[in-house]
Amino acid sequence: MVFLASSNGASQDSRDQKELERLARFCTPDGEVNEPLLIQDALDRQAENLARANRRAVTETRRLAVRWMLTKMWTLTYKEAQWDKDKIKADMNDFFQRWRALEGKPFPYIYVLELHPGGHGYHVHLLVPSWMFTDFFQLRRVWGHGRIRFDKTKRHHGDSRDDARRVVSYIVKYLTKGFDDDHVHGEHRYERAQEFAVTVKRRVFSTYREALEYLTNFAGEVYSVVWSDYELDAWAGPPTWVFRST
């Protein structure tokens, strides 16, 4: 929940003026461009854009995992080192087509690639729902490119949402690892089942009380504040509260 004042509707001319003011910082009094400073600024902006995309991918992945209760994790490997991301994604598409035939219906999933240490190429971390039961030996035949390992670590504590949060926290670190150096613009950091998206609804209220009343009566959920800007002395943004369903 974020309190935002109404927009002043900046004109195109004012935005152009701001861009000119930004570029003026890289010019000498004679109007000559300081190219090293301009290049460094472009690199800094590119790094910030990449960091923003990484944060967005982490948020979306966490949201998907909790929404669809993705609490089981499998790791799919190749017999020989595989470095071709397009080849891996094509193999995964074939894998899911055959797996859906085994299950008899579509199912939600998320997978990310991890660059294996020691020069052994990529392997795949895959999250699926807790309600799925698949024969391991059948699944290994369906994959057919190498080993499949089921994660047996004790991350399950009975609550499906908390379990999903714990499991997805393991794979989100791979959303940026290995992508910063060779990432191609527009390349997805993760892949998901297309039929299972998460709808994000944004609502506007006149008062804080109205917002709390909406949360209280929303689909029988119980929400509690897990963070607010009061926790930060130097908070420069608008008043902000973060709620989580309990």
CYANA upper distance limits for C-alpha pairs under 8 A (distance plus 0.5 A):
  1 MET  CA    240 THR  CA      6.21
  1 MET  CA    241 TRP  CA      5.60
  1 MET  CA    242 VAL  CA      6.62
  1 MET  CA    243 PHE  CA      8.19
  2 VAL  CA    238 PRO  CA      7.12
  2 VAL  CA    239 PRO  CA      6.45
  2 VAL  CA    240 THR  CA      5.00
  2 VAL  CA    241 TRP  CA      7.00
  3 PHE  CA    238 PRO  CA      6.36
  3 PHE  CA    239 PRO  CA      5.98
  3 PHE  CA    240 THR  CA      6.99
  4 LEU  CA    238 PRO  CA      6.92
 10 ALA  CA     14 SER  CA      6.80
 10 ALA  CA     15 ARG  CA      7.60
 11 SER  CA     15 ARG  CA      7.04
 12 GLN  CA     16 ASP  CA      6.71
 13 ASP  CA     17 GLN  CA      6.66
 14 SER  CA     18 LYS  CA      6.77
 15 ARG  CA     19 GLU  CA      6.86
 16 ASP  CA     20 LEU  CA      6.81
 17 GLN  CA     21 GLU  CA      6.71
 18 LYS  CA     22 ARG  CA      6.69
 19 GLU  CA     23 LEU  CA      6.79
 20 LEU  CA     24 ALA  CA      6.60
 21 GLU  CA     25 ARG  CA      7.47
 22 ARG  CA     26 PHE  CA      8.44
 23 LEU  CA     27 CYS  CA      7.75
 26 PHE  CA     33 VAL  CA      6.26
 26 PHE  CA     34 ASN  CA      5.82
 26 PHE  CA     35 GLU  CA      8.07
 26 PHE  CA     37 LEU  CA      6.78
 26 PHE  CA     38 LEU  CA      6.52
 27 CYS  CA     31 GLY  CA      5.86
 27 CYS  CA     32 GLU  CA      5.74
 27 CYS  CA     33 VAL  CA      4.91
 27 CYS  CA     34 ASN  CA      6.20
 28 THR  CA     32 GLU  CA      5.71
 28 THR  CA     33 VAL  CA      7.00
 28 THR  CA     34 ASN  CA      7.62
 33 VAL  CA     38 LEU  CA      8.27
 34 ASN  CA     38 LEU  CA      6.83
 35 GLU  CA     39 ILE  CA      6.48
 36 PRO  CA     40 GLN  CA      6.63
 37 LEU  CA     41 ASP  CA      6.62
 38 LEU  CA     42 ALA  CA      6.80
 39 ILE  CA     43 LEU  CA      6.76
 40 GLN  CA     44 ASP  CA      6.62
 41 ASP  CA     45 ARG  CA      6.66
 42 ALA  CA     46 GLN  CA      6.63
 43 LEU  CA     47 ALA  CA      6.65
 44 ASP  CA     48 GLU  CA      6.73
 45 ARG  CA     49 ASN  CA      6.68
 46 GLN  CA     50 LEU  CA      6.76
 47 ALA  CA     51 ALA  CA      6.66
 48 GLU  CA     52 ARG  CA      6.56
 49 ASN  CA     53 ALA  CA      6.71
 50 LEU  CA     54 ASN  CA      6.68
 50 LEU  CA    180 ASP  CA      8.15
 51 ALA  CA     55 ARG  CA      6.76
 52 ARG  CA     56 ARG  CA      6.73
 53 ALA  CA     57 ALA  CA      6.68
 54 ASN  CA     58 VAL  CA      6.80
 54 ASN  CA    175 LEU  CA      7.50
 54 ASN  CA    176 THR  CA      6.58
 54 ASN  CA    189 ARG  CA      8.48
 55 ARG  CA     59 THR  CA      6.76
 56 ARG  CA     60 GLU  CA      6.66
 57 ALA  CA     61 THR  CA      6.55
 57 ALA  CA    175 LEU  CA      7.66
 57 ALA  CA    189 ARG  CA      7.25
 57 ALA  CA    190 TYR  CA      8.07
 58 VAL  CA     62 ARG  CA      6.70
 58 VAL  CA    172 VAL  CA      6.33
 58 VAL  CA    175 LEU  CA      7.49
 59 THR  CA     63 ARG  CA      6.67
 60 GLU  CA     64 LEU  CA      6.68
 61 THR  CA     65 ALA  CA      6.68
 61 THR  CA    110 ILE  CA      8.16
 61 THR  CA    168 VAL  CA      8.04
 61 THR  CA    172 VAL  CA      7.83
 61 THR  CA    190 TYR  CA      8.28
 62 ARG  CA     66 VAL  CA      6.77
 62 ARG  CA    165 ARG  CA      7.29
 62 ARG  CA    168 VAL  CA      6.70
 62 ARG  CA    169 SER  CA      8.14
 62 ARG  CA    172 VAL  CA      8.38
 63 ARG  CA     67 ARG  CA      6.53
 63 ARG  CA    198 VAL  CA      7.85
 64 LEU  CA     68 TRP  CA      6.65
 64 LEU  CA    110 ILE  CA      8.48
 64 LEU  CA    197 ALA  CA      7.68
 64 LEU  CA    198 VAL  CA      6.76
 65 ALA  CA     69 MET  CA      6.18
 65 ALA  CA     70 LEU  CA      5.38
 65 ALA  CA     71 THR  CA      8.14
 65 ALA  CA    110 ILE  CA      8.13
 65 ALA  CA    127 LEU  CA      8.35
 65 ALA  CA    164 ALA  CA      6.26
 65 ALA  CA    165 ARG  CA      7.64
 65 ALA  CA    168 VAL  CA      7.01
 66 VAL  CA     70 LEU  CA      7.13
 66 VAL  CA    161 ARG  CA      5.93
 66 VAL  CA    162 ASP  CA      8.44
 66 VAL  CA    164 ALA  CA      5.84
 66 VAL  CA    165 ARG  CA      6.82
 67 ARG  CA    161 ARG  CA      8.42
 67 ARG  CA    198 VAL  CA      7.61
 68 TRP  CA    108 PRO  CA      7.26
 68 TRP  CA    129 PRO  CA      7.24
 69 MET  CA    128 VAL  CA      8.47
 69 MET  CA    129 PRO  CA      5.98
 69 MET  CA    130 SER  CA      7.25
 69 MET  CA    160 SER  CA      6.46
 69 MET  CA    161 ARG  CA      6.68
 69 MET  CA    163 ASP  CA      8.42
 69 MET  CA    164 ALA  CA      6.13
 70 LEU  CA    108 PRO  CA      8.34
 70 LEU  CA    109 TYR  CA      7.57
 70 LEU  CA    127 LEU  CA      6.12
 70 LEU  CA    128 VAL  CA      5.32
 70 LEU  CA    129 PRO  CA      4.63
 70 LEU  CA    130 SER  CA      6.78
 70 LEU  CA    164 ALA  CA      5.93
 70 LEU  CA    167 VAL  CA      8.42
 70 LEU  CA    168 VAL  CA      8.47
 71 THR  CA    127 LEU  CA      7.11
 71 THR  CA    128 VAL  CA      6.91
 71 THR  CA    129 PRO  CA      6.13
 71 THR  CA    130 SER  CA      5.88
 71 THR  CA    156 HIS  CA      8.38
 71 THR  CA    160 SER  CA      7.71
 71 THR  CA    163 ASP  CA      6.34
 71 THR  CA    164 ALA  CA      5.24
 71 THR  CA    167 VAL  CA      6.53
 71 THR  CA    168 VAL  CA      8.38
 72 LYS  CA    127 LEU  CA      6.01
 72 LYS  CA    128 VAL  CA      5.80
 72 LYS  CA    129 PRO  CA      6.56
 72 LYS  CA    130 SER  CA      6.25
 72 LYS  CA    151 ASP  CA      7.88
 72 LYS  CA    167 VAL  CA      8.10
 73 MET  CA    125 HIS  CA      7.37
 73 MET  CA    126 LEU  CA      5.96
 73 MET  CA    127 LEU  CA      5.07
 73 MET  CA    128 VAL  CA      7.03
 73 MET  CA    150 PHE  CA      6.76
 73 MET  CA    151 ASP  CA      6.02
 73 MET  CA    167 VAL  CA      7.91
 74 TRP  CA    125 HIS  CA      6.43
 74 TRP  CA    126 LEU  CA      5.59
 74 TRP  CA    127 LEU  CA      7.04
 74 TRP  CA    148 ILE  CA      7.26
 74 TRP  CA    149 ARG  CA      6.17
 74 TRP  CA    150 PHE  CA      5.12
 74 TRP  CA    151 ASP  CA      6.41
 75 THR  CA    123 HIS  CA      7.65
 75 THR  CA    124 VAL  CA      6.05
 75 THR  CA    125 HIS  CA      5.15
 75 THR  CA    126 LEU  CA      6.65
 75 THR  CA    148 ILE  CA      6.11
 75 THR  CA    149 ARG  CA      5.58
 75 THR  CA    150 PHE  CA      6.94
 75 THR  CA    151 ASP  CA      7.96
 76 LEU  CA    123 HIS  CA      6.39
 76 LEU  CA    124 VAL  CA      5.53
 76 LEU  CA    125 HIS  CA      7.07
 76 LEU  CA    126 LEU  CA      8.20
 76 LEU  CA    146 GLY  CA      7.70
 76 LEU  CA    147 ARG  CA      6.63
 76 LEU  CA    148 ILE  CA      5.15
 76 LEU  CA    149 ARG  CA      7.13
 77 THR  CA    122 TYR  CA      8.19
 77 THR  CA    123 HIS  CA      5.35
 77 THR  CA    124 VAL  CA      7.03
 77 THR  CA    145 HIS  CA      7.63
 77 THR  CA    146 GLY  CA      5.79
 77 THR  CA    147 ARG  CA      5.83
 77 THR  CA    148 ILE  CA      6.82
 78 TYR  CA     82 GLN  CA      7.17
 78 TYR  CA    123 HIS  CA      7.36
 78 TYR  CA    145 HIS  CA      5.73
 78 TYR  CA    146 GLY  CA      4.87
 78 TYR  CA    147 ARG  CA      7.25
 79 LYS  CA    145 HIS  CA      6.76
 79 LYS  CA    146 GLY  CA      5.19
 79 LYS  CA    147 ARG  CA      7.86
 80 GLU  CA    120 HIS  CA      8.20
 81 ALA  CA    119 GLY  CA      8.23
 81 ALA  CA    120 HIS  CA      5.22
 81 ALA  CA    121 GLY  CA      5.22
 81 ALA  CA    122 TYR  CA      7.68
 82 GLN  CA     88 ILE  CA      8.18
 82 GLN  CA    120 HIS  CA      7.67
 82 GLN  CA    121 GLY  CA      5.26
 82 GLN  CA    122 TYR  CA      6.33
 82 GLN  CA    123 HIS  CA      8.43
 83 TRP  CA    121 GLY  CA      5.36
 83 TRP  CA    122 TYR  CA      6.49
 84 ASP  CA     88 ILE  CA      6.89
 85 LYS  CA     89 LYS  CA      6.69
 86 ASP  CA     90 ALA  CA      6.69
 87 LYS  CA     91 ASP  CA      6.68
 88 ILE  CA     92 MET  CA      6.64
 89 LYS  CA     93 ASN  CA      6.70
 90 ALA  CA     94 ASP  CA      6.92
 91 ASP  CA     95 PHE  CA      6.58
 92 MET  CA     96 PHE  CA      6.64
 93 ASN  CA     97 GLN  CA      6.85
 94 ASP  CA     98 ARG  CA      6.95
 95 PHE  CA     99 TRP  CA      6.57
 95 PHE  CA    142 VAL  CA      6.85
 95 PHE  CA    143 TRP  CA      6.23
 96 PHE  CA    100 ARG  CA      6.39
 97 GLN  CA    101 ALA  CA      6.97
 98 ARG  CA    102 LEU  CA      7.07
 98 ARG  CA    142 VAL  CA      7.01
 99 TRP  CA    103 GLU  CA      6.84
 99 TRP  CA    139 LEU  CA      7.80
 99 TRP  CA    142 VAL  CA      7.38
100 ARG  CA    104 GLY  CA      6.27
100 ARG  CA    105 LYS  CA      6.21
100 ARG  CA    106 PRO  CA      6.20
100 ARG  CA    107 PHE  CA      7.93
101 ALA  CA    105 LYS  CA      7.57
103 GLU  CA    134 THR  CA      8.18
106 PRO  CA    195 GLU  CA      8.43
107 PHE  CA    128 VAL  CA      8.29
107 PHE  CA    129 PRO  CA      8.36
107 PHE  CA    193 ALA  CA      7.82
107 PHE  CA    196 PHE  CA      8.33
108 PRO  CA    128 VAL  CA      6.86
108 PRO  CA    129 PRO  CA      7.44
108 PRO  CA    192 ARG  CA      7.75
108 PRO  CA    193 ALA  CA      5.87
108 PRO  CA    195 GLU  CA      8.02
108 PRO  CA    196 PHE  CA      6.21
109 TYR  CA    126 LEU  CA      7.55
109 TYR  CA    127 LEU  CA      6.00
109 TYR  CA    128 VAL  CA      5.28
109 TYR  CA    129 PRO  CA      7.79
109 TYR  CA    192 ARG  CA      5.99
109 TYR  CA    193 ALA  CA      6.03
110 ILE  CA    126 LEU  CA      6.32
110 ILE  CA    127 LEU  CA      5.76
110 ILE  CA    128 VAL  CA      7.50
110 ILE  CA    190 TYR  CA      7.42
110 ILE  CA    191 GLU  CA      6.18
110 ILE  CA    192 ARG  CA      4.92
110 ILE  CA    193 ALA  CA      7.37
111 TYR  CA    124 VAL  CA      7.09
111 TYR  CA    125 HIS  CA      5.94
111 TYR  CA    126 LEU  CA      4.76
111 TYR  CA    127 LEU  CA      6.70
111 TYR  CA    190 TYR  CA      6.36
111 TYR  CA    191 GLU  CA      5.97
111 TYR  CA    192 ARG  CA      7.05
112 VAL  CA    124 VAL  CA      6.34
112 VAL  CA    125 HIS  CA      5.95
112 VAL  CA    126 LEU  CA      7.24
112 VAL  CA    171 ILE  CA      7.75
112 VAL  CA    174 TYR  CA      7.36
112 VAL  CA    175 LEU  CA      7.17
112 VAL  CA    189 ARG  CA      7.35
112 VAL  CA    190 TYR  CA      5.34
112 VAL  CA    191 GLU  CA      7.12
113 LEU  CA    122 TYR  CA      6.67
113 LEU  CA    123 HIS  CA      6.28
113 LEU  CA    124 VAL  CA      5.19
113 LEU  CA    125 HIS  CA      6.81
113 LEU  CA    174 TYR  CA      7.42
113 LEU  CA    175 LEU  CA      8.24
113 LEU  CA    190 TYR  CA      8.06
114 GLU  CA    122 TYR  CA      5.91
114 GLU  CA    123 HIS  CA      6.01
114 GLU  CA    124 VAL  CA      6.68
114 GLU  CA    125 HIS  CA      7.75
114 GLU  CA    174 TYR  CA      6.32
114 GLU  CA    177 LYS  CA      7.90
114 GLU  CA    178 GLY  CA      7.69
115 LEU  CA    120 HIS  CA      8.32
115 LEU  CA    121 GLY  CA      6.31
115 LEU  CA    122 TYR  CA      4.97
115 LEU  CA    123 HIS  CA      7.18
115 LEU  CA    177 LYS  CA      8.20
115 LEU  CA    178 GLY  CA      6.56
116 HIS  CA    120 HIS  CA      6.10
116 HIS  CA    121 GLY  CA      6.11
116 HIS  CA    122 TYR  CA      5.96
116 HIS  CA    123 HIS  CA      7.15
117 PRO  CA    121 GLY  CA      8.46
125 HIS  CA    171 ILE  CA      7.56
127 LEU  CA    168 VAL  CA      8.37
128 VAL  CA    132 MET  CA      7.84
134 THR  CA    138 GLN  CA      8.12
134 THR  CA    139 LEU  CA      7.36
135 ASP  CA    139 LEU  CA      6.67
136 PHE  CA    140 ARG  CA      6.71
137 PHE  CA    141 ARG  CA      6.90
138 GLN  CA    142 VAL  CA      6.75
139 LEU  CA    143 TRP  CA      6.78
140 ARG  CA    144 GLY  CA      6.63
140 ARG  CA    146 GLY  CA      8.37
140 ARG  CA    147 ARG  CA      7.42
140 ARG  CA    148 ILE  CA      6.67
155 ARG  CA    163 ASP  CA      6.82
155 ARG  CA    166 ARG  CA      6.82
155 ARG  CA    167 VAL  CA      7.19
156 HIS  CA    160 SER  CA      8.49
156 HIS  CA    163 ASP  CA      5.70
157 HIS  CA    162 ASP  CA      8.07
157 HIS  CA    163 ASP  CA      6.91
158 GLY  CA    163 ASP  CA      7.79
159 ASP  CA    163 ASP  CA      6.55
160 SER  CA    164 ALA  CA      6.57
161 ARG  CA    165 ARG  CA      6.74
162 ASP  CA    166 ARG  CA      6.70
163 ASP  CA    167 VAL  CA      6.70
164 ALA  CA    168 VAL  CA      6.48
165 ARG  CA    169 SER  CA      6.58
166 ARG  CA    170 TYR  CA      7.50
167 VAL  CA    171 ILE  CA      7.73
168 VAL  CA    172 VAL  CA      6.68
169 SER  CA    173 LYS  CA      7.81
171 ILE  CA    175 LEU  CA      7.73
172 VAL  CA    176 THR  CA      8.32
173 LYS  CA    177 LYS  CA      6.97
174 TYR  CA    178 GLY  CA      7.88
175 LEU  CA    179 PHE  CA      7.85
175 LEU  CA    189 ARG  CA      5.91
175 LEU  CA    190 TYR  CA      7.23
176 THR  CA    180 ASP  CA      6.79
176 THR  CA    189 ARG  CA      7.80
178 GLY  CA    182 ASP  CA      7.67
178 GLY  CA    183 HIS  CA      8.49
179 PHE  CA    183 HIS  CA      5.18
179 PHE  CA    189 ARG  CA      8.14
183 HIS  CA    187 GLU  CA      7.42
192 ARG  CA    196 PHE  CA      8.22
193 ALA  CA    197 ALA  CA      8.18
205 PHE  CA    210 GLU  CA      6.61
205 PHE  CA    211 ALA  CA      6.43
206 SER  CA    210 GLU  CA      7.39
207 THR  CA    211 ALA  CA      7.17
208 TYR  CA    212 LEU  CA      6.90
209 ARG  CA    213 GLU  CA      6.70
210 GLU  CA    214 TYR  CA      6.74
211 ALA  CA    215 LEU  CA      6.89
212 LEU  CA    216 THR  CA      6.64
213 GLU  CA    217 ASN  CA      6.84
214 TYR  CA    218 PHE  CA      6.42
215 LEU  CA    221 GLU  CA      8.11
215 LEU  CA    222 VAL  CA      8.13
215 LEU  CA    223 TYR  CA      7.32
216 THR  CA    220 GLY  CA      8.10
216 THR  CA    221 GLU  CA      7.66
216 THR  CA    222 VAL  CA      7.08
216 THR  CA    223 TYR  CA      7.76
217 ASN  CA    221 GLU  CA      7.95
221 GLU  CA    245 SER  CA      6.83
221 GLU  CA    246 THR  CA      7.97
222 VAL  CA    245 SER  CA      6.06
222 VAL  CA    246 THR  CA      6.13
223 TYR  CA    243 PHE  CA      6.50
223 TYR  CA    244 ARG  CA      5.86
223 TYR  CA    245 SER  CA      4.88
223 TYR  CA    246 THR  CA      6.21
224 SER  CA    243 PHE  CA      5.85
224 SER  CA    244 ARG  CA      6.20
224 SER  CA    245 SER  CA      7.13
224 SER  CA    246 THR  CA      7.39
225 VAL  CA    241 TRP  CA      7.31
225 VAL  CA    242 VAL  CA      6.23
225 VAL  CA    243 PHE  CA      4.90
225 VAL  CA    244 ARG  CA      7.07
226 VAL  CA    241 TRP  CA      8.36
226 VAL  CA    242 VAL  CA      6.23
226 VAL  CA    243 PHE  CA      6.12
226 VAL  CA    244 ARG  CA      7.07
227 TRP  CA    231 GLU  CA      7.88
227 TRP  CA    241 TRP  CA      6.36
227 TRP  CA    242 VAL  CA      5.54
227 TRP  CA    243 PHE  CA      7.71
228 SER  CA    239 PRO  CA      8.31
228 SER  CA    240 THR  CA      6.06
228 SER  CA    241 TRP  CA      4.76
228 SER  CA    242 VAL  CA      6.57
229 ASP  CA    235 TRP  CA      6.78
229 ASP  CA    239 PRO  CA      6.69
229 ASP  CA    240 THR  CA      5.96
229 ASP  CA    241 TRP  CA      7.17
230 TYR  CA    235 TRP  CA      8.40
